[in-house]
Amino acid sequence: MGFDDNNKNKDGDDGNTSKMASSHQHEGTDDEGAGGSLGRQMSEASLSAAEEEEDDDSKLQLGPQYTIKEHLEKDKDDESLRKWKEQLLGSVDVTNIGETLDPEVKIISLAILSPGRPDIVLMVPENGNPKGTWFTLKEGSKYNLKFTFQVNNNIVSGLRYTNTVWKTGVKVDRGKEMLGTFSPQLEPYNHVMPEETTPSGMFARGSYSARTKFLDDDNKCYLEINYSFDIRKEWAAV
């Protein structure tokens, strides 16, 4: 998804961004996250050359990882930091998850929102590989991409998504976007990207293959999706 006729780069730090495909190659950049003892410095993804997704971004040394209980104990005498941590953690039940070090992120669904038509909700298969054509976009159409995901156990720092698209074996788009830092909670998060426009014309129409990943500051991959989609003159019949 994520076509942009104007071939714009987009950055976001816990903001709204979008990409999943383009007939013009472009690449976003990630902002470095900050935030006291809870914010861990972001290191950008290093993608495998064998997958044709190699990045030249340098790897940064991350600080130590803490459980939520340890986060709350650190700097507890600093009132401003304490309030900031409480705001970030919200209604987290520390007694249940405070001793767990590794966060757990589950991507529940992706959705394509386009004005004047029903949302296209794409449930993520367990193996991350939808069969056949996963969705169809209408050429020249405006749309937003929405992610729905759940965070458990611990804070996930610098959650981002990367996306690479090919057409007839040729890479036509590679992008990466920062989603932000999220604390665990019972309710799923919804993250809506800014509006995009699919390209149009004879050369834009056709079938594409794509690979999307969701990673954090430690380059831990929570989901990799390999899928195919089409750009056609009209939307697929509902």
Backbone bond lengths (Angstrom), bond angles and torsions (degrees), N, CA, C in turn:
res aa  C-N    CA-C-N  psi(-1)  N-CA   C-N-CA  omega(-1)  CA-C   N-CA-C  phi
1 M - - - 1.461 - - 1.521 104.60 -
2 G 1.158 129.40 -169.31 1.439 127.61 170.73 1.493 115.67 83.44
3 F 1.284 119.60 37.76 1.441 120.34 174.16 1.520 109.85 -79.05
4 D 1.324 116.82 150.71 1.465 121.30 177.55 1.510 107.91 -143.53
5 D 1.330 116.61 110.68 1.457 120.39 -179.90 1.514 112.37 -60.03
6 N 1.348 116.15 -30.71 1.461 119.80 -176.27 1.508 112.70 -89.22
7 N 1.357 116.80 1.00 1.456 121.40 174.72 1.518 111.86 54.77
8 K 1.325 116.40 48.45 1.454 120.99 -176.75 1.515 110.38 -90.42
9 N 1.369 115.87 146.86 1.451 121.51 168.78 1.509 107.87 -89.16
10 K 1.348 116.40 143.64 1.446 119.90 -179.65 1.501 109.24 -133.08
11 D 1.364 116.32 136.04 1.445 122.70 175.06 1.500 108.39 -118.42
12 G 1.338 117.81 151.39 1.449 121.02 175.18 1.494 110.43 -154.42
13 D 1.316 118.00 142.36 1.450 123.08 171.90 1.508 107.14 -124.51
14 D 1.331 115.42 94.21 1.457 122.64 -174.00 1.514 110.97 64.31
15 G 1.356 115.39 25.97 1.444 120.39 178.70 1.496 110.12 -109.13
16 N 1.294 116.44 -159.78 1.452 120.48 -178.04 1.514 109.56 -109.01
17 T 1.346 115.97 130.68 1.440 121.61 178.95 1.500 109.35 -149.86
18 S 1.376 117.57 167.03 1.445 117.72 -178.17 1.497 111.59 -154.52
19 K 1.366 116.38 145.33 1.425 121.97 170.56 1.498 107.72 -168.49
20 M 1.268 120.33 141.43 1.452 122.61 160.13 1.498 111.65 -155.46
21 A 1.297 122.43 -3.77 1.442 118.36 174.08 1.494 110.71 -175.83
22 S 1.339 119.26 153.15 1.451 120.99 178.67 1.508 110.47 -162.17
23 S 1.315 116.39 149.01 1.451 118.56 174.17 1.513 110.37 -86.79
24 H 1.331 117.88 -3.29 1.452 122.98 174.28 1.505 107.83 -121.37
25 Q 1.338 118.02 136.02 1.452 120.22 -177.55 1.506 109.95 -77.94
26 H 1.359 116.35 132.60 1.440 121.05 174.03 1.507 108.74 -148.93
27 E 1.326 116.08 165.15 1.445 119.67 -174.15 1.507 109.97 -148.63
28 G 1.324 117.85 123.32 1.452 122.15 177.63 1.502 110.27 -81.35
29 T 1.348 116.85 167.09 1.444 122.47 175.84 1.508 108.84 -122.60
30 D 1.352 115.76 149.65 1.449 121.16 -177.24 1.508 110.24 -97.71
31 D 1.324 116.83 140.40 1.447 122.20 173.42 1.512 108.76 -82.66
32 E 1.334 117.16 149.40 1.439 120.53 175.90 1.507 108.99 -79.85
33 G 1.339 116.60 128.67 1.447 120.85 -179.76 1.510 110.41 -81.40
34 A 1.342 116.70 151.51 1.446 121.99 175.31 1.498 108.23 -138.12
35 G 1.336 116.71 166.92 1.451 117.40 177.87 1.493 113.32 157.85
36 G 1.357 119.29 51.70 1.450 122.15 174.76 1.503 111.13 61.37
37 S 1.338 115.16 -146.81 1.446 119.85 -175.61 1.513 112.42 -72.80
38 L 1.353 118.17 -17.44 1.459 120.30 178.74 1.517 111.79 -84.77
39 G 1.326 117.76 -29.95 1.455 119.84 -176.81 1.508 110.93 -81.88
40 R 1.307 118.01 122.87 1.453 121.70 178.58 1.511 108.32 -105.28
41 Q 1.330 116.33 136.83 1.458 120.88 -173.32 1.506 110.72 -63.12
42 M 1.324 115.86 134.42 1.449 121.42 -174.19 1.515 111.13 -79.19
43 S 1.314 116.92 135.63 1.455 121.63 169.16 1.510 107.46 -113.24
44 E 1.332 117.88 135.93 1.457 121.40 -173.98 1.517 110.84 -77.45
45 A 1.306 115.34 159.86 1.459 121.05 -175.02 1.514 110.60 -67.29
46 S 1.342 114.44 143.57 1.449 120.01 171.74 1.517 106.74 -116.01
47 L 1.309 116.76 106.45 1.457 121.11 -172.49 1.519 110.19 -95.95
48 S 1.308 116.02 148.11 1.451 122.92 -173.08 1.517 112.41 -66.46
49 A 1.344 116.29 134.91 1.464 120.64 177.07 1.518 110.21 -66.15
50 A 1.332 115.76 -31.57 1.461 119.16 179.11 1.515 111.35 -64.08
51 E 1.321 117.30 -26.64 1.452 121.89 178.41 1.510 111.59 -91.97
52 E 1.333 117.88 6.01 1.454 123.78 -178.86 1.517 112.19 59.02
53 E 1.348 115.72 32.41 1.450 119.91 179.63 1.524 110.01 -125.27
54 E 1.337 117.47 29.12 1.444 120.43 -174.66 1.523 110.93 -64.46
55 D 1.345 115.76 141.33 1.454 123.25 175.29 1.517 108.18 -119.77
56 D 1.323 116.66 149.71 1.448 121.18 176.46 1.515 111.39 -98.98
57 D 1.343 117.37 9.95 1.458 121.22 -177.52 1.521 110.05 -65.08
58 S 1.306 116.33 138.56 1.454 120.73 179.42 1.515 109.80 -77.46
59 K 1.339 115.67 147.57 1.449 121.50 177.86 1.521 109.27 -89.29
60 L 1.319 117.07 132.22 1.441 122.12 -179.82 1.523 109.99 -102.82
61 Q 1.337 115.38 148.32 1.454 120.04 179.36 1.526 109.81 -77.68
62 L 1.338 116.32 123.17 1.454 120.88 -178.85 1.519 110.40 -88.65
63 G 1.322 116.00 154.94 1.450 121.08 174.57 1.518 110.68 -76.92
64 P 1.357 117.14 175.59 1.465 120.46 -179.15 1.519 111.37 -66.94
65 Q 1.320 115.69 152.81 1.459 121.72 178.91 1.520 108.82 -96.81
66 Y 1.345 116.40 142.28 1.456 121.62 -177.70 1.521 110.34 -125.93
67 T 1.338 115.54 152.97 1.451 119.67 170.58 1.524 108.34 -74.51
68 I 1.336 116.68 168.41 1.460 120.03 -179.71 1.530 110.79 -63.25
69 K 1.345 117.16 -40.12 1.459 119.49 177.94 1.522 111.15 -60.64
70 E 1.326 116.31 -40.76 1.464 119.76 178.68 1.521 110.87 -66.63
71 H 1.325 116.72 -37.86 1.461 119.88 176.15 1.528 110.94 -59.42
72 L 1.323 116.10 -43.61 1.460 120.22 -177.55 1.530 111.72 -68.64
73 E 1.329 116.28 -31.73 1.462 119.81 179.29 1.520 112.00 -74.05
74 K 1.328 116.44 -33.09 1.464 120.10 -179.46 1.535 109.80 -68.26
75 D 1.320 115.64 136.47 1.469 122.45 174.86 1.534 111.67 56.27
76 K 1.344 117.37 30.70 1.467 119.16 -176.05 1.530 112.41 -67.17
77 D 1.336 116.68 -17.73 1.468 120.00 178.21 1.522 112.83 -85.43
78 D 1.329 116.64 -8.41 1.468 121.22 177.99 1.534 107.73 -91.36
79 E 1.322 116.68 106.68 1.465 120.95 -172.80 1.525 112.23 -62.08
80 S 1.329 117.70 -40.50 1.464 120.11 -178.29 1.526 110.91 -65.54
81 L 1.340 116.57 -42.27 1.465 119.40 178.20 1.526 110.77 -67.45
82 R 1.326 117.00 -38.29 1.456 120.71 179.79 1.530 110.55 -61.81
83 K 1.327 116.99 -44.36 1.461 120.76 179.95 1.526 110.72 -66.14
84 W 1.340 115.94 -38.62 1.469 119.23 179.64 1.522 110.77 -64.12
85 K 1.335 116.63 -41.25 1.458 120.94 178.95 1.524 110.96 -65.53
86 E 1.330 116.69 -41.95 1.457 119.76 179.05 1.525 111.32 -63.34
87 Q 1.339 115.87 -37.42 1.457 119.33 178.12 1.522 110.83 -66.78
88 L 1.327 117.58 -40.69 1.461 121.80 179.84 1.528 111.12 -66.96
89 L 1.326 116.39 -42.56 1.455 120.18 -175.75 1.516 112.70 -78.14
90 G 1.339 117.33 -25.45 1.450 120.34 177.71 1.517 111.72 60.23
91 S 1.340 116.17 -126.96 1.468 121.34 -175.90 1.524 112.43 -98.56
92 V 1.328 117.47 31.96 1.458 120.99 -179.34 1.524 110.25 -63.47
93 D 1.333 116.58 132.99 1.459 121.94 176.78 1.525 108.26 -86.21
94 V 1.326 115.90 95.27 1.463 121.28 -175.16 1.519 111.38 -64.29
95 T 1.316 117.95 -29.06 1.464 120.30 -178.13 1.522 112.12 -65.32
96 N 1.339 116.15 -24.74 1.465 119.23 -178.68 1.516 113.32 -94.07
97 I 1.332 117.75 -33.22 1.465 119.13 -172.59 1.517 113.40 -125.56
98 G 1.315 117.32 1.23 1.455 119.85 -172.32 1.511 115.86 -66.96
99 E 1.345 118.80 -17.07 1.453 121.39 -178.56 1.531 112.85 -98.00
100 T 1.320 118.01 0.20 1.465 121.35 -176.80 1.523 110.14 -90.11
101 L 1.325 116.57 127.75 1.458 120.94 -174.76 1.527 112.24 -83.48
102 D 1.326 117.05 -46.84 1.472 120.46 -173.01 1.522 111.48 -87.71
103 P 1.326 117.38 128.53 1.471 119.11 174.53 1.519 110.97 -71.85
104 E 1.318 114.82 158.56 1.464 121.13 175.86 1.517 107.87 -126.13
105 V 1.325 116.26 124.74 1.462 121.50 179.53 1.532 108.20 -121.53
106 K 1.318 115.29 125.03 1.460 120.42 177.09 1.521 108.89 -117.51
107 I 1.320 116.11 118.85 1.466 121.54 176.08 1.522 107.07 -81.72
108 I 1.316 115.58 112.53 1.467 120.31 -174.67 1.522 111.62 -82.28
109 S 1.328 116.45 -47.99 1.461 119.38 -177.54 1.521 110.42 -158.44
110 L 1.317 114.89 160.90 1.444 123.99 169.39 1.515 106.97 -120.14
111 A 1.316 117.18 146.71 1.464 119.70 -179.35 1.520 109.71 -138.14
112 I 1.331 115.12 145.91 1.459 122.24 175.79 1.519 107.18 -108.70
113 L 1.335 115.97 118.06 1.458 121.98 -178.31 1.520 108.65 -107.42
114 S 1.323 116.48 119.79 1.460 120.93 -179.65 1.524 108.76 -131.26
115 P 1.329 118.25 133.72 1.467 120.94 -176.01 1.525 112.13 -57.88
116 G 1.333 115.57 137.20 1.454 120.88 173.82 1.506 116.07 80.19
117 R 1.342 117.69 10.80 1.458 119.56 178.66 1.530 109.43 -148.44
118 P 1.339 117.68 159.11 1.469 120.17 -179.19 1.531 111.26 -62.67
119 D 1.327 115.36 148.31 1.462 120.18 176.90 1.528 109.94 -64.93
120 I 1.314 115.96 143.54 1.459 121.63 173.65 1.526 106.69 -97.32
121 V 1.328 117.39 106.33 1.467 122.20 -178.76 1.523 108.36 -97.71
122 L 1.315 116.28 122.65 1.457 122.85 -175.91 1.521 108.57 -111.84
123 M 1.320 116.56 104.52 1.455 120.05 176.68 1.529 109.51 -75.37
124 V 1.317 115.74 140.31 1.463 120.74 -175.70 1.526 109.50 -86.59
125 P 1.337 118.74 121.40 1.464 120.59 177.54 1.531 110.56 -64.32
126 E 1.321 116.34 156.83 1.457 121.04 -178.88 1.516 112.03 -59.68
127 N 1.335 116.52 -37.42 1.464 119.36 -178.90 1.528 112.74 -86.78
128 G 1.349 117.25 -1.55 1.456 120.20 176.59 1.515 114.94 74.40
129 N 1.318 117.99 10.77 1.462 120.97 -177.27 1.529 110.24 -128.00
130 P 1.335 117.96 89.81 1.472 119.91 177.48 1.527 111.05 -61.07
131 K 1.310 115.87 143.10 1.461 120.36 179.86 1.527 110.37 -86.79
132 G 1.324 115.89 143.66 1.459 120.87 177.24 1.518 111.91 67.85
133 T 1.330 115.56 -158.17 1.469 121.56 178.77 1.516 108.84 -78.90
134 W 1.329 116.72 119.44 1.471 120.89 -173.40 1.530 111.44 -74.49
135 F 1.329 117.18 -36.33 1.460 120.44 179.30 1.524 108.97 -162.41
136 T 1.336 115.58 167.44 1.463 122.47 177.85 1.523 108.55 -127.91
137 L 1.322 116.37 133.68 1.464 122.69 175.46 1.525 108.88 -108.00
138 K 1.323 115.42 142.75 1.461 120.22 174.67 1.526 109.38 -84.46
139 E 1.321 116.01 134.94 1.464 119.33 -179.91 1.530 110.83 -60.59
140 G 1.326 115.54 142.60 1.456 120.84 177.95 1.523 115.04 70.02
141 S 1.326 117.78 13.01 1.466 120.39 -176.93 1.532 111.05 -92.59
142 K 1.323 115.02 150.96 1.459 121.23 175.98 1.523 108.75 -96.34
143 Y 1.320 116.57 141.97 1.461 119.93 -178.61 1.529 110.02 -160.02
144 N 1.329 114.88 162.53 1.456 123.03 171.31 1.520 108.90 -120.77
145 L 1.291 115.39 150.07 1.460 121.25 176.00 1.528 108.55 -105.37
146 K 1.339 117.18 135.42 1.462 121.05 178.92 1.516 110.32 -126.15
147 F 1.345 115.75 132.49 1.454 122.13 174.89 1.521 109.07 -105.23
148 T 1.320 116.95 137.23 1.463 122.31 171.07 1.520 107.70 -118.82
149 F 1.332 116.78 123.83 1.463 119.90 -175.48 1.522 110.94 -147.51
150 Q 1.322 114.67 157.63 1.462 122.79 -178.45 1.524 108.86 -115.61
151 V 1.347 116.48 138.13 1.461 122.27 176.40 1.523 108.37 -117.28
152 N 1.348 116.14 129.06 1.462 122.01 179.81 1.532 110.79 -130.25
153 N 1.311 115.50 164.07 1.470 125.81 170.52 1.519 115.01 76.42
154 N 1.325 117.81 -56.87 1.459 120.25 -174.34 1.524 109.36 -152.95
155 I 1.318 116.16 172.41 1.459 121.42 178.71 1.531 109.54 -69.53
156 V 1.327 116.53 133.27 1.462 120.42 173.16 1.524 107.16 -99.94
157 S 1.322 115.29 124.25 1.463 121.43 -173.96 1.521 110.56 -103.51
158 G 1.330 115.88 129.18 1.457 120.73 175.19 1.516 113.99 65.64
159 L 1.336 116.63 43.78 1.467 119.06 177.43 1.527 109.00 -66.62
160 R 1.300 117.06 130.89 1.460 121.66 -179.05 1.527 109.45 -143.65
161 Y 1.312 114.06 166.23 1.460 118.09 175.89 1.509 109.88 -130.04
162 T 1.347 114.65 140.42 1.453 121.35 177.69 1.519 108.39 -117.01
163 N 1.316 115.50 151.51 1.458 119.19 -176.07 1.518 110.56 -147.71
164 T 1.326 116.35 133.61 1.463 122.10 176.77 1.519 108.80 -129.64
165 V 1.320 116.08 136.75 1.472 121.65 -174.67 1.528 109.63 -127.41
166 W 1.328 115.37 138.46 1.455 122.08 176.28 1.531 110.59 -123.38
167 K 1.327 115.26 149.70 1.464 120.80 170.24 1.514 107.72 -132.59
168 T 1.317 115.75 125.75 1.475 122.68 -175.72 1.521 111.19 48.59
169 G 1.335 115.48 41.72 1.458 120.91 175.79 1.517 115.43 81.62
170 V 1.313 118.53 -1.88 1.469 122.35 -178.81 1.524 109.29 -105.91
171 K 1.322 116.45 129.00 1.460 119.89 178.87 1.526 109.53 -68.58
172 V 1.334 116.73 124.37 1.458 121.02 -177.86 1.521 112.81 -115.92
173 D 1.335 116.63 -10.21 1.465 118.25 179.97 1.514 110.19 -160.13
174 R 1.317 115.54 139.36 1.459 120.97 170.39 1.513 107.69 -142.42
175 G 1.319 117.53 127.52 1.461 120.76 -178.76 1.506 111.23 -143.06
176 K 1.322 115.98 160.51 1.461 121.50 174.99 1.512 108.22 -147.25
177 E 1.323 116.33 138.51 1.455 121.41 -174.38 1.523 110.80 -136.08
178 M 1.323 116.64 138.32 1.451 122.12 176.52 1.525 109.90 -84.78
179 L 1.326 116.81 128.07 1.456 121.95 175.43 1.525 110.87 -93.60
180 G 1.342 117.47 -40.06 1.451 119.87 176.09 1.514 113.18 133.03
181 T 1.320 115.78 -168.21 1.462 124.12 178.67 1.521 108.66 -109.96
182 F 1.350 116.99 132.59 1.451 121.54 -172.01 1.525 110.47 -133.69
183 S 1.335 115.58 138.68 1.461 120.80 175.43 1.522 109.24 -91.64
184 P 1.329 117.70 158.25 1.468 119.53 177.72 1.521 111.23 -67.67
185 Q 1.320 115.92 144.17 1.456 121.30 176.43 1.519 108.48 -158.83
186 L 1.337 115.21 161.63 1.461 120.16 -177.69 1.519 111.94 -70.73
187 E 1.339 116.74 -37.84 1.464 120.65 -177.24 1.533 110.34 -82.84
188 P 1.330 117.77 141.35 1.465 120.64 176.53 1.529 111.12 -66.26
189 Y 1.306 115.79 152.18 1.461 122.06 172.83 1.527 109.08 -88.41
190 N 1.333 115.72 145.52 1.468 121.87 172.17 1.519 108.05 -120.52
191 H 1.315 116.67 125.96 1.458 121.50 -178.14 1.529 108.71 -123.41
192 V 1.325 116.78 112.52 1.466 122.23 -177.38 1.520 109.67 -101.82
193 M 1.324 115.92 131.83 1.453 122.44 -179.72 1.536 110.74 -88.18
194 P 1.324 117.86 160.60 1.467 120.30 175.18 1.530 111.69 -65.09
195 E 1.304 114.77 163.96 1.456 120.37 -177.13 1.523 111.51 -66.38
196 E 1.326 114.95 139.40 1.464 123.04 176.12 1.530 108.99 -123.84
197 T 1.318 116.34 164.97 1.461 122.02 176.53 1.516 109.30 -129.42
198 T 1.321 116.52 127.05 1.464 119.32 178.31 1.527 109.51 -72.41
199 P 1.324 117.50 148.60 1.464 120.01 176.47 1.524 110.49 -68.66
200 S 1.287 115.88 165.55 1.464 120.00 -179.72 1.523 109.42 -137.05
201 G 1.309 114.46 164.38 1.452 120.16 179.48 1.511 112.55 112.44
202 M 1.301 115.60 167.96 1.459 121.67 -174.38 1.521 112.25 -59.01
203 F 1.330 117.94 -39.43 1.459 120.33 -176.17 1.529 112.20 -78.50
204 A 1.319 117.27 -19.41 1.465 119.71 178.46 1.520 111.55 -82.47
205 R 1.327 117.06 -30.12 1.457 119.45 -177.66 1.520 110.79 -72.26
206 G 1.344 114.47 148.62 1.456 118.93 178.22 1.515 111.77 139.50
207 S 1.328 116.23 -165.91 1.465 122.85 -177.47 1.528 110.42 -103.31
208 Y 1.327 115.24 143.17 1.456 122.55 -179.59 1.528 109.58 -129.85
209 S 1.315 116.74 154.35 1.466 121.69 169.67 1.522 107.66 -118.99
210 A 1.329 116.58 151.10 1.460 119.91 -174.95 1.519 110.79 -148.86
211 R 1.319 114.42 156.69 1.460 121.88 173.68 1.522 108.60 -132.00
212 T 1.324 116.97 123.34 1.460 123.06 -179.76 1.524 109.17 -118.48
213 K 1.323 116.17 138.08 1.462 121.57 177.46 1.521 110.48 -130.10
214 F 1.322 115.73 147.43 1.459 123.15 172.36 1.529 107.74 -116.25
215 L 1.321 116.88 119.87 1.459 122.22 -175.22 1.522 110.29 -132.34
216 D 1.361 115.46 167.37 1.457 119.49 175.58 1.523 110.18 -119.28
217 D 1.337 116.31 -170.61 1.462 121.39 -177.59 1.526 113.06 -59.40
218 D 1.332 116.65 -27.98 1.462 120.87 179.71 1.524 111.86 -86.35
219 N 1.344 116.42 7.22 1.468 121.97 -175.00 1.528 112.15 62.09
220 K 1.324 116.53 22.56 1.456 120.13 173.36 1.520 108.30 -75.82
221 C 1.323 116.71 125.46 1.460 122.08 -177.66 1.523 109.49 -92.99
222 Y 1.340 116.23 119.19 1.455 121.18 179.72 1.516 112.22 -89.99
223 L 1.314 116.73 -24.08 1.458 119.75 178.33 1.524 109.44 -160.55
224 E 1.319 115.42 137.28 1.465 122.05 170.17 1.521 107.32 -123.84
225 I 1.328 116.49 124.41 1.462 121.67 -179.35 1.524 108.61 -115.30
226 N 1.308 116.67 126.39 1.458 122.60 173.96 1.531 107.48 -113.90
227 Y 1.326 116.64 122.64 1.461 118.92 -171.29 1.527 111.01 -152.17
228 S 1.317 114.64 170.43 1.469 122.39 175.77 1.519 109.10 -124.25
229 F 1.324 116.69 149.68 1.465 121.24 175.76 1.524 109.03 -149.07
230 D 1.330 115.60 164.87 1.452 121.37 -178.60 1.528 110.47 -120.33
231 I 1.313 115.61 153.86 1.468 122.63 164.12 1.522 106.43 -116.77
232 R 1.330 116.20 121.96 1.461 121.95 -175.97 1.522 110.25 -127.70
233 K 1.337 115.74 176.01 1.457 120.81 178.14 1.523 110.95 -68.11
234 E 1.330 117.49 -29.33 1.463 122.01 -177.67 1.511 109.68 -134.69
235 W 1.343 115.04 159.37 1.454 119.53 172.60 1.531 110.46 -64.12
236 A 1.311 115.97 154.65 1.470 119.93 174.35 1.530 108.81 -67.75
237 A 1.311 116.86 148.66 1.462 121.38 -179.97 1.517 110.18 -62.26
238 V 1.333 115.44 137.47 1.478 120.26 -179.11 1.515 109.61 -82.26
